[in-house]
Amino acid sequence: MVAKKILVTGGAGFIGSHFIKHMLKKYKDYQLINLDLLSYAGNLNNLVEIEDNPDYHFIHGDISDRKLVNKIFSRGLDYVVHFAAETHVDRSINNPEIFIKTNLIGTEVLLEACRKYNIKSFVQISTDEVYGSLSKKGFFTEDSTIAPNNPYSASKAGADMLVRAYFKTYCLPLIITRSSNNYGSNQYPEKLIPMVISNAIKDREISVYGDGLQARDWIYVKDHCRALDVALHKGKHGEIYNICANNEKKNIDLIKFILAYLGKSEKLIKYVKDRPGHDRRYALNTEKIQKELGWAPEYDFEDSLKETIDWYVNNLF
């Protein structure tokens, strides 16, 4: 039996590395090719347990390198799962250019290669942030208008629009997924949960933007990978699928939970000036992926968050 080949872009990053490990563990008829630039957030240590697996292959490179991308595609691929992106809002405010290069131009390079080499399916990994900010009630659906409020989310929204345009114009087999905030092991510590854990253990101040009442929905990375697996195999081309686990928490409440679990004082919290374009609330309706594709989250929020905290305590210090 000939193995199916999946190109995973950004596979050394947080979610991408979990997805590669999920796929190799579950399936025996896939080869996973990881294309990653290894920027500050990419780390091959995230994949050390599978680096010798004969069905895994790493390529160091940039998704915006058209020559390299075409070379990889020309060797034969079945699927592409596109994680590679600049993702940190604060960094996008300070330096939007790299977000445009990676998230927009890089996506265009991949789409052109898909058009040339007849890929069976391409999954664009996007974010709930493309929808912008939500009021105190309600949920974003896949039909909600996108209204990004910072350079990061704008670059991801632009990439989503490119994917949509390539589906409409060229009839390419493309799918978009938009997930809520992820948490789990191996996440780069600029993100909220590992940042809070790191600072708390070192008894450092934990900066909280504004009043800390911004609300986010959280999904365990393993549940997200399960959803992506389902979207890849059962998703309908041209469709968008929201992915979340209905664990909506205010930032300040999440921070206080982590501090309490670590036995640390709330005196470490320091309220600072809010950042520009800070969305107040994200919340997703996931009826579509649950009803049409049969996916549902499995992991309990508090149990998996405690497991995540324990992992950082045991692996970072």
FILUM-661023 format. One record per residue: x, y, z of N, C-alpha, C, CB in turn. Coordinates in steps of 0.02 Angstrom, whole numbers, plus 50000, padded with zeros to 5 digits. Glycine has a CB too. Layout:
X,Y,Z,X,Y,Z,X,Y,Z,X,Y,Z
...
// end
This chain:
50042,49940,50000,50000,50000,50000,50044,50062,50000,49953,50000,50061
50029,50107,49954,50067,50169,49949,50043,50218,50003,50059,50200,49878
50090,50245,50041,50073,50291,50095,50049,50358,50067,50133,50301,50142
50001,50388,50100,49978,50455,50082,50025,50505,50114,49905,50466,50105
50038,50559,50077,50086,50608,50100,50051,50673,50120,50139,50622,50046
50064,50696,50181,50037,50759,50206,50093,50808,50219,49995,50747,50271
50089,50865,50187,50135,50919,50203,50105,50960,50260,50150,50964,50141
50141,50966,50315,50121,51007,50372,50168,51067,50375,50122,50967,50439
50141,51126,50362,50183,51186,50367,50182,51210,50440,50159,51242,50318
50240,51233,50464,50244,51255,50533,50236,51198,50583,50191,51307,50547
50259,51140,50564,50250,51080,50606,50295,51077,50667,50262,51021,50566
50343,51123,50673,50384,51125,50734,50355,51172,50786,50455,51146,50717
50301,51205,50769,50268,51250,50816,50223,51212,50864,50228,51302,50779
50188,51250,50904,50147,51221,50958,50093,51174,50931,50114,51277,50998
50045,51199,50893,49989,51157,50871,50012,51109,50817,49931,51201,50846
50055,51133,50771,50078,51090,50717,50113,51028,50741,50123,51129,50672
50155,51035,50792,50192,50977,50818,50144,50927,50851,50246,50999,50869
50094,50953,50886,50044,50908,50915,50005,50872,50860,49995,50947,50961
49990,50906,50806,49953,50875,50751,49994,50819,50719,49934,50928,50698
50058,50831,50707,50101,50780,50677,50102,50718,50721,50172,50807,50666
50111,50727,50786,50114,50670,50832,50046,50634,50835,50134,50693,50903
49992,50671,50832,49926,50641,50831,49917,50597,50769,49872,50696,50832
49936,50622,50712,49927,50585,50649,49970,50523,50646,49942,50630,50589
50033,50528,50667,50077,50470,50665,50056,50416,50714,50149,50492,50681
50027,50437,50770,50004,50389,50819,49941,50353,50795,49990,50423,50886
49897,50389,50762,49832,50361,50742,49834,50323,50677,49781,50417,50737
49875,50345,50629,49873,50316,50562,49940,50284,50545,49855,50369,50510
49937,50228,50511,49997,50192,50490,50009,50198,50415,49993,50120,50510
49965,50233,50380,49971,50237,50307,49983,50309,50284,49909,50209,50274
50013,50350,50328,50028,50419,50310,50103,50433,50319,49987,50467,50352
50129,50475,50275,50195,50505,50285,50185,50579,50299,50242,50492,50223
50216,50604,50351,50210,50674,50371,50274,50712,50354,50194,50680,50446
50268,50763,50313,50324,50805,50294,50315,50873,50327,50330,50813,50215
50363,50892,50367,50359,50953,50407,50404,51007,50376,50380,50939,50481
50373,51060,50350,50410,51117,50323,50407,51174,50373,50382,51140,50253
50463,51192,50402,50463,51244,50454,50527,51285,50449,50457,51211,50524
50518,51351,50456,50575,51397,50454,50615,51396,50518,50551,51468,50440
50586,51369,50571,50617,51370,50638,50632,51441,50660,50681,51327,50638
50581,51483,50657,50588,51550,50686,50585,51542,50762,50531,51598,50660
50579,51597,50798,50585,51594,50871,50535,51546,50904,50575,51663,50900
50476,51537,50874,50425,51495,50905,50426,51422,50880,50357,51524,50891
50468,51406,50832,50474,51338,50807,50530,51302,50842,50485,51337,50731
50518,51241,50864,50568,51205,50904,50563,51131,50888,50557,51218,50981
50616,51103,50860,50617,51032,50844,50615,50988,50906,50677,51016,50803
50630,51015,50964,50623,50977,51026,50550,50956,51038,50649,51017,51086
50504,50993,51008,50433,50975,51013,50418,50908,50981,50390,51028,50982
50465,50884,50938,50453,50823,50898,50507,50770,50911,50451,50840,50825
50544,50778,50965,50601,50734,50976,50581,50661,50981,50638,50755,51039
50520,50647,51007,50500,50577,51015,50483,50543,50950,50441,50574,51061
50474,50580,50896,50457,50548,50832,50509,50564,50778,50387,50570,50809
50565,50596,50796,50612,50618,50745,50644,50561,50706,50666,50659,50777
50644,50501,50735,50672,50442,50701,50619,50399,50667,50712,50400,50750
50557,50422,50669,50503,50384,50638,50512,50387,50562,50433,50413,50658
50514,50329,50527,50526,50329,50455,50470,50363,50415,50533,50258,50431
50413,50375,50446,50357,50408,50412,50356,50483,50425,50292,50378,50433
50409,50508,50456,50414,50580,50470,50477,50608,50437,50414,50594,50547
50469,50667,50405,50527,50698,50372,50523,50773,50383,50528,50681,50297
50579,50802,50404,50582,50874,50416,50620,50910,50361,50616,50888,50484
50593,50966,50339,50626,51010,50290,50630,51080,50320,50589,51010,50221
50690,51106,50324,50700,51174,50350,50691,51224,50293,50771,51182,50383
50640,51267,50298,50630,51314,50244,50571,51360,50257,50621,51278,50180
50564,51409,50213,50514,51461,50218,50457,51448,50169,50545,51531,50204
50394,51454,50192,50338,51442,50148,50333,51495,50093,50274,51441,50187
50366,51551,50101,50365,51602,50048,50421,51592,49997,50370,51671,50079
50461,51540,50006,50514,51522,49958,50482,51481,49902,50573,51482,49994
50464,51513,49848,50425,51481,49795,50463,51421,49764,50407,51531,49741
50527,51429,49754,50567,51375,49724,50567,51313,49768,50639,51399,49712
50578,51323,49833,50579,51267,49880,50510,51234,49884,50602,51290,49949
50458,51273,49889,50391,51246,49896,50372,51205,49834,50339,51303,49905
50388,51230,49775,50373,51192,49714,50413,51128,49710,50386,51235,49653
50474,51129,49735,50515,51069,49736,50483,51015,49780,50586,51085,49760
50458,51036,49838,50426,50989,49884,50363,50961,49853,50411,51023,49952
50322,51004,49824,50259,50981,49794,50271,50935,49734,50217,51041,49772
50325,50948,49697,50338,50908,49637,50355,50836,49653,50395,50939,49598
50373,50822,49715,50389,50754,49735,50327,50712,49749,50434,50754,49797
50269,50745,49748,50206,50709,49759,50179,50718,49829,50216,50636,49745
50123,50751,49834,50088,50761,49898,50014,50746,49888,50099,50834,49925
49983,50724,49941,49910,50714,49939,49873,50771,49974,49892,50647,49971
49898,50792,50032,49863,50841,50072,49912,50893,50099,49826,50807,50130
49885,50952,50114,49924,51005,50147,49883,51030,50206,49940,51064,50097
49915,51033,50264,49884,51063,50324,49928,51121,50343,49877,51010,50383
49901,51181,50337,49941,51243,50338,49935,51279,50404,49919,51289,50281
49984,51265,50449,49988,51299,50514,50033,51360,50511,50013,51250,50567
50085,51358,50470,50139,51408,50473,50112,51479,50472,50187,51398,50416
50128,51517,50523,50104,51586,50527,50139,51623,50584,50027,51588,50538
50143,51688,50576,50160,51731,50633,50094,51742,50670,50193,51800,50610
50095,51734,50737,50031,51731,50773,50024,51777,50833,50019,51663,50796
50076,51813,50852,50071,51851,50915,50049,51922,50902,50139,51851,50951
49993,51942,50932,49963,52008,50918,50011,52064,50935,49898,52016,50958
50042,52062,50993,50088,52116,51013,50144,52125,50962,50118,52102,51082
50172,52070,50938,50225,52074,50888,50199,52104,50823,50255,52004,50875
50137,52089,50807,50109,52116,50744,50099,52192,50749,50042,52082,50727
50084,52216,50808,50076,52288,50818,50144,52323,50809,50046,52303,50887
50196,52292,50833,50263,52322,50829,50295,52313,50761,50307,52292,50882
50279,52258,50726,50312,52244,50662,50264,52207,50615,50376,52203,50673
50218,52243,50584,50168,52210,50541,50197,52176,50479,50117,52260,50519
50255,52199,50455,50280,52175,50391,50291,52100,50388,50345,52210,50376
50320,52071,50440,50334,52000,50438,50269,51959,50438,50377,51979,50498
50216,51987,50466,50151,51953,50466,50122,51952,50396,50102,51988,50515
50131,52006,50359,50107,52008,50290,50146,51958,50247,50113,52079,50261
50212,51956,50257,50254,51912,50217,50236,51839,50228,50327,51924,50233
50233,51819,50292,50221,51748,50307,50149,51729,50296,50241,51733,50379
50104,51767,50325,50034,51746,50327,49997,51756,50261,49998,51782,50381
50016,51808,50223,49983,51820,50159,50023,51792,50101,49972,51894,50150
50085,51816,50093,50124,51793,50036,50139,51719,50040,50190,51833,50031
50156,51695,50100,50170,51624,50109,50110,51581,50090,50190,51609,50180
50051,51603,50109,49991,51565,50092,49979,51565,50016,49930,51595,50128
49991,51622,49984,49984,51626,49911,50032,51578,49876,49995,51697,49886
50093,51574,49900,50142,51528,49870,50117,51456,49875,50210,51535,49905
50090,51437,49932,50064,51370,49941,50004,51356,49897,50046,51358,50014
49960,51405,49892,49900,51396,49850,49918,51388,49777,49853,51455,49859
49967,51425,49754,49989,51418,49684,50019,51349,49672,50041,51473,49667
50056,51323,49721,50083,51256,49714,50028,51204,49714,50133,51241,49771
49976,51214,49756,49919,51168,49755,49885,51168,49687,49868,51188,49810
49880,51227,49657,49848,51233,49591,49889,51197,49537,49840,51307,49572
49954,51200,49544,49998,51170,49494,50003,51095,49500,50067,51201,49499
50001,51070,49562,50016,50999,49573,49956,50957,49596,50070,50993,49624
49895,50983,49589,49834,50944,49598,49830,50910,49667,49830,50891,49544
49834,50949,49719,49828,50924,49787,49755,50902,49800,49850,50977,49837
49747,50848,49838,49680,50822,49851,49641,50864,49902,49685,50750,49877
49676,50894,49950,49643,50936,49999,49693,50981,50035,49604,50893,50051
49674,51043,50048,49715,51092,50082,49675,51121,50140,49739,51150,50032
49701,51116,50201,49667,51142,50259,49704,51204,50285,49662,51088,50315
49670,51261,50283,49696,51324,50308,49679,51331,50382,49668,51384,50267
49731,51332,50425,49720,51338,50496,49716,51412,50514,49776,51303,50537
49656,51435,50530,49646,51506,50545,49627,51515,50619,49592,51535,50500
49595,51570,50634,49584,51590,50704,49518,51625,50712,49641,51635,50728
49489,51621,50772,49428,51658,50786,49439,51734,50785,49400,51638,50853
49502,51756,50789,49516,51827,50791,49499,51863,50726,49589,51838,50807
49490,51827,50671,49472,51860,50609,49402,51891,50612,49475,51811,50550
49360,51865,50658,49292,51892,50664,49290,51959,50701,49248,51842,50700
49345,51976,50735,49345,52037,50774,49317,52027,50843,49306,52091,50738
49291,52080,50873,49267,52078,50942,49192,52067,50944,49286,52142,50979
49170,52030,50995,49100,52012,51003,49072,52046,51065,49092,51935,51008
49007,52060,51064,48974,52089,51122,48969,52038,51179,48904,52115,51104
48938,52057,51233,48934,52014,51292,48893,51950,51279,48904,52051,51350
48850,51951,51228,48809,51894,51213,48820,51871,51141,48735,51910,51225
48800,51810,51128,48802,51785,51060,48867,51749,51042,48792,51841,51013
48868,51721,50982,48925,51682,50958,48936,51696,50884,48913,51606,50971
48999,51693,50864,49015,51697,50793,48999,51630,50760,49090,51715,50782
48967,51633,50702,48957,51573,50661,49003,51579,50601,48882,51565,50639
49005,51527,50561,49046,51527,50501,49023,51579,50451,49047,51459,50469
48962,51603,50457,48935,51654,50412,48944,51725,50438,48862,51640,50399
48972,51732,50498,48983,51799,50526,49031,51839,50483,49008,51795,50598
49021,51904,50479,49067,51948,50443,49134,51950,50478,49037,52019,50436
49188,51947,50439,49253,51954,50470,49269,52028,50477,49308,51917,50429
49299,52046,50534,49314,52116,50550,49375,52119,50595,49253,52150,50584
49434,52102,50569,49494,52100,50610,49514,52169,50636,49552,52069,50570
49543,52169,50696,49558,52233,50729,49632,52244,50744,49521,52237,50792
49676,52200,50720,49747,52210,50729,49784,52180,50670,49773,52179,50797
49847,52197,50659,49882,52172,50600,49886,52096,50596,49952,52200,50599
49893,52062,50653,49894,51989,50651,49829,51961,50623,49906,51960,50722
49773,51979,50654,49709,51951,50632,49692,51974,50561,49653,51971,50679
49714,52034,50542,49703,52057,50474,49741,52014,50423,49723,52130,50467
49802,51995,50441,49842,51954,50396,49812,51884,50390,49915,51949,50420
49785,51857,50444,49752,51792,50441,49686,51796,50402,49739,51765,50511
49649,51851,50412,49588,51860,50373,49603,51865,50299,49550,51923,50397
49657,51901,50282,49678,51906,50212,49695,51839,50182,49736,51952,50205
49730,51797,50222,49747,51730,50199,49684,51688,50188,49793,51694,50249
49636,51695,50234,49572,51659,50225,49537,51681,50161,49527,51671,50286
49540,51745,50146,49508,51770,50086,49542,51744,50023,49508,51847,50085
49608,51738,50026,49644,51707,49970,49622,51635,49960,49720,51710,49982
49616,51597,50015,49594,51528,50010,49524,51525,49979,49594,51494,50080
49479,51567,50002,49412,51569,49975,49413,51586,49900,49369,51620,50013
49454,51635,49881,49458,51655,49811,49485,51599,49767,49501,51718,49805
49534,51562,49792,49562,51507,49753,49511,51450,49746,49626,51481,49784
49469,51442,49796,49416,51392,49789,49365,51414,49737,49381,51380,49856
49344,51476,49740,49294,51502,49695,49320,51508,49623,49268,51569,49719
49381,51531,49616,49409,51545,49550,49435,51482,49515,49464,51596,49555
49471,51440,49554,49506,51383,49524,49476,51316,49545,49579,51385,49543
49423,51317,49587,49391,51256,49610,49440,51209,49645,49359,51219,49551
49487,51238,49683,49535,51197,49720,49501,51167,49782,49596,51239,49740
49525,51109,49804,49496,51075,49862,49519,51104,49928,49512,51000,49859
49489,51159,49949,49513,51198,50006,49462,51200,50062,49530,51269,49983
49487,51199,50124,49446,51202,50185,49478,51252,50232,49439,51132,50218
49438,51290,50268,49463,51337,50319,49436,51315,50387,49442,51411,50303
49480,51313,50437,49458,51301,50506,49477,51362,50548,49488,51236,50535
49434,51380,50595,49447,51437,50639,49436,51415,50711,49402,51499,50621
49490,51414,50749,49485,51389,50818,49491,51446,50868,49538,51336,50831
49469,51431,50929,49478,51475,50985,49549,51466,51013,49425,51462,51040
49565,51500,51068,49631,51496,51098,49649,51425,51119,49635,51543,51158
49709,51404,51101,49733,51337,51120,49777,51340,51182,49772,51306,51061
49778,51285,51219,49825,51278,51274,49849,51205,51276,49792,51298,51343
49908,51195,51305,49938,51129,51309,50013,51134,51315,49919,51087,51247
50047,51078,51311,50119,51076,51319,50154,51105,51257,50143,51004,51330
50215,51128,51267,50260,51151,51213,50240,51217,51181,50263,51100,51160
50196,51255,51213,50177,51320,51185,50230,51372,51203,50107,51343,51210
50248,51414,51154,50299,51465,51166,50275,51512,51221,50316,51504,51101
50318,51529,51269,50295,51566,51329,50277,51639,51320,50347,51563,51379
50271,51664,51259,50243,51730,51249,50167,51729,51256,50264,51758,51181
50137,51670,51249,50064,51663,51253,50043,51664,51326,50041,51598,51219
49979,51680,51338,49954,51696,51405,49968,51641,51456,49881,51709,51402
49945,51580,51443,49950,51528,51494,50022,51511,51512,49915,51465,51471
50066,51495,51464,50136,51482,51485,50171,51543,51513,50175,51455,51426
50152,51603,51490,50182,51663,51518,50165,51672,51592,50160,51725,51478
50101,51661,51608,50079,51667,51678,50114,51614,51721,50003,51660,51683
50117,51553,51696,50149,51499,51734,50222,51516,51747,50143,51432,51697
50257,51537,51695,50329,51553,51701,50341,51609,51750,50357,51572,51633
50303,51664,51744,50313,51720,51789,50294,51704,51860,50273,51780,51765
50241,51665,51869,50218,51648,51936,50270,51606,51973,50153,51610,51933
50298,51557,51939,50348,51515,51970,50410,51555,51991,50369,51458,51923
50427,51605,51951,50485,51647,51966,50467,51706,52011,50516,51672,51901
50403,51710,52033,50379,51765,52074,50389,51832,52041,50414,51765,52142
50377,51834,51976,50381,51895,51938,50311,51924,51927,50416,51883,51870
50309,51989,51913,50245,52022,51900,50212,51992,51839,50255,52097,51892
50146,51988,51841,50107,51964,51785,50066,52023,51760,50061,51904,51805
50083,52048,51701,50049,52107,51673,49981,52087,51645,50093,52139,51619
49931,52126,51663,49863,52113,51639,49839,52176,51603,49814,52095,51699
49821,52167,51540,49798,52224,51500,49730,52250,51525,49793,52205,51426
49725,52316,51533,49661,52347,51551,49634,52321,51616,49610,52336,51496
49569,52302,51615,49537,52276,51675,49541,52200,51680,49465,52298,51678
49569,52167,51628,49576,52095,51629,49512,52056,51617,49603,52074,51695
49459,52091,51597,49395,52059,51587,49383,52036,51515,49340,52105,51608
49435,52039,51474,49428,52013,51406,49413,51938,51410,49494,52026,51364
49365,51915,51370,49343,51845,51374,49368,51807,51313,49266,51842,51378
49393,51747,51326,49417,51702,51274,49390,51632,51286,49495,51701,51272
49379,51596,51232,49360,51526,51237,49424,51484,51228,49305,51507,51185
49432,51433,51269,49494,51394,51268,49481,51322,51247,49528,51395,51337
49526,51296,51207,49521,51226,51185,49589,51192,51196,49500,51221,51111
49586,51132,51223,49647,51092,51233,49674,51073,51165,49633,51029,51278
49739,51079,51156,49769,51069,51090,49754,50999,51062,49844,51079,51094
49748,50949,51105,49733,50882,51081,49663,50877,51051,49741,50830,51137
49616,50914,51081,49549,50917,51052,49549,50953,50985,49500,50951,51100
49590,51005,50980,49596,51041,50916,49624,50995,50862,49641,51103,50924
49675,50956,50878,49704,50911,50829,49654,50858,50807,49767,50877,50858
49613,50834,50853,49560,50787,50834,49512,50819,50785,49522,50763,50897
49495,50882,50796,49450,50917,50751,49480,50926,50682,49430,50985,50780
49544,50942,50680,49578,50951,50616,49582,50885,50577,49648,50980,50626
49593,50831,50612,49593,50764,50583,49525,50751,50549,49607,50710,50636
49471,50768,50584,49404,50758,50557,49391,50804,50497,49351,50771,50611
49413,50867,50503,49403,50914,50448,49441,50891,50386,49426,50985,50468
49501,50866,50394,49542,50843,50338,49508,50784,50302,49611,50822,50362
49479,50738,50340,49452,50677,50311,49379,50681,50292,49462,50621,50359
49341,50723,50327,49269,50726,50315,49243,50794,50292,49233,50705,50377
49285,50846,50297,49263,50913,50282,49246,50922,50208,49316,50962,50301
49199,50966,50196,49177,50980,50127,49218,51038,50100,49102,50997,50125
49244,51030,50041,49285,51082,50010,49245,51147,50000,49313,51058,49943
49279,51203,50014,49247,51267,50009,49213,51290,50073,49198,51266,49955
49214,51247,50124,49179,51263,50187,49227,51289,50241,49143,51201,50212
49197,51323,50289,49232,51347,50349,49203,51310,50409,49223,51425,50358
49247,51290,50456,49225,51256,50516,49254,51290,50578,49246,51181,50514
49210,51314,50621,49232,51341,50686,49247,51284,50733,49178,51387,50716
49300,51293,50774,49321,51242,50822,49332,51274,50890,49385,51206,50798
49293,51253,50940,49305,51275,51008,49275,51223,51055,49275,51346,51021
49286,51233,51121,49263,51184,51170,49216,51213,51222,49323,51153,51205
49192,51275,51209,49145,51308,51254,49173,51314,51325,49079,51269,51256
49235,51337,51329,49267,51351,51393,49283,51425,51396,49332,51308,51402
49232,51467,51396,49242,51539,51395,49263,51563,51465,49179,51575,51371
49320,51598,51468,49347,51623,51531,49371,51695,51522,49404,51578,51557
49361,51736,51572,49392,51802,51573,49467,51794,51589,49357,51849,51625
49508,51835,51557,49580,51829,51566,49600,51831,51640,49615,51885,51530
49571,51877,51678,49590,51883,51748,49571,51822,51788,49558,51945,51778
49514,51791,51772,49494,51730,51807,49540,51672,51792,49422,51712,51789
49562,51667,51729,49609,51615,51710,49675,51624,51747,49620,51615,51634
49699,51686,51750,49762,51700,51784,49757,51682,51858,49781,51775,51776
49702,51701,51889,49693,51686,51960,49689,51611,51973,49631,51720,51987
49659,51573,51926,49656,51500,51933,49727,51471,51932,49614,51470,51876
49768,51494,51886,49836,51469,51881,49876,51486,51944,49871,51497,51819
49869,51547,51968,49904,51567,52029,49883,51525,52088,49891,51641,52044
49818,51513,52094,49794,51472,52150,49820,51401,52146,49717,51472,52151
49821,51373,52086,49846,51304,52078,49920,51299,52096,49834,51280,52006
49957,51351,52081,50029,51352,52096,50044,51376,52167,50065,51396,52046
49992,51395,52203,50002,51420,52270,50036,51488,52273,50042,51371,52309
50022,51530,52224,50054,51595,52219,50004,51651,52235,50083,51606,52149
50030,51707,52258,49988,51763,52278,49963,51803,52219,50027,51809,52325
49901,51828,52224,49873,51871,52173,49907,51940,52173,49798,51879,52183
49950,51952,52222,49987,52015,52223,50036,52020,52165,50024,52022,52289
50049,51964,52131,50093,51965,52073,50060,52000,52014,50113,51894,52053
49994,52007,52015,49957,52037,51959,49968,52112,51958,49882,52021,51965
49985,52138,51899,49994,52210,51889,49953,52231,51828,50069,52228,51879
49905,52274,51840,49863,52299,51784,49902,52353,51747,49796,52327,51811
49902,52347,51680,49939,52394,51638,49892,52422,51585,50002,52360,51605
49914,52474,51550,49875,52504,51497,49856,52453,51444,49913,52563,51465
49794,52455,51422,49771,52407,51372,49808,52418,51307,49695,52414,51362
49815,52364,51268,49850,52370,51204,49802,52395,51151,49880,52302,51183
49829,52424,51097,49785,52449,51043,49748,52391,51009,49827,52487,50990
49687,52404,50989,49648,52354,50951,49634,52290,50989,49684,52338,50889
49629,52295,51055,49619,52234,51096,49546,52213,51095,49642,52247,51169
49532,52155,51065,49464,52130,51061,49439,52111,51130,49459,52070,51013
49375,52127,51142,49346,52116,51208,49326,52044,51220,49287,52161,51219
49297,52013,51169,49271,51945,51180,49271,51906,51114,49199,51947,51209
49289,51842,51119,49281,51795,51064,49237,51737,51089,49350,51769,51039
49193,51714,51047,49153,51655,51063,49127,51625,50998,49094,51672,51112
49133,51560,50990,49116,51527,50928,49057,51479,50936,49175,51490,50901
49016,51477,50885,48965,51426,50878,48995,51368,50839,48900,51454,50843
48992,51307,50866,49024,51249,50833,48973,51196,50812,49076,51217,50879
48911,51216,50803,48860,51167,50783,48877,51134,50716,48792,51201,50778
48908,51172,50672,48922,51147,50605,48969,51086,50606,48952,51201,50561
49026,51093,50639,49074,51037,50640,49048,50979,50682,49142,51061,50667
49008,50995,50732,48981,50941,50773,48927,50902,50737,48954,50969,50839
48881,50938,50703,48826,50904,50670,48846,50873,50603,48770,50953,50658
48887,50910,50564,48904,50886,50497,48962,50837,50496,48921,50945,50453
49010,50845,50542,49070,50802,50540,49075,50756,50601,49131,50845,50536
49032,50766,50650,49031,50720,50707,49085,50729,50758,49035,50652,50682
49115,50789,50760,49167,50802,50810,49138,50834,50872,49222,50845,50781
49166,50819,50930,49149,50853,50992,49210,50852,51038,49087,50821,51027
49221,50903,51079,49278,50902,51124,49272,50847,51176,49286,50970,51159
49328,50819,51197,49329,50764,51245,49360,50782,51312,49364,50705,51215
49405,50831,51312,49446,50843,51372,49412,50894,51418,49515,50868,51352
49412,50879,51483,49387,50925,51534,49435,50984,51541,49378,50889,51602
49408,51044,51545,49450,51104,51546,49496,51106,51606,49407,51166,51545
49469,51100,51666,49511,51108,51725,49563,51052,51730,49468,51109,51788
49543,50991,51715,49591,50935,51718,49648,50944,51669,49555,50868,51705
49632,50962,51607,49684,50970,51556,49726,51032,51568,49653,50972,51485
49696,51084,51598,49736,51144,51615,49784,51128,51671,49690,51202,51635
49762,51091,51721,49808,51071,51775,49864,51027,51748,49770,51032,51831
49848,50983,51702,49898,50941,51670,49949,50984,51631,49865,50890,51622
49923,51036,51598,49966,51082,51562,50013,51120,51609,49924,51131,51521
49985,51145,51663,50026,51181,51712,50081,51136,51739,49983,51208,51770
50063,51075,51756,50112,51027,51782,50168,51014,51731,50078,50961,51801
50149,51011,51667,50200,50999,51615,50251,51055,51614,50167,50991,51545
50228,51118,51618,50275,51174,51617,50318,51175,51679,50237,51240,51610
50289,51160,51736,50328,51158,51798,50384,51106,51793,50282,51143,51859
50368,51049,51762,50417,50995,51759,50466,51000,51702,50381,50931,51753
50450,51041,51651,50492,51042,51592,50528,51109,51580,50451,51027,51532
50506,51162,51610,50537,51227,51599,50583,51248,51655,50485,51278,51589
50578,51215,51713,50616,51239,51771,50651,51182,51806,50571,51275,51821
// end
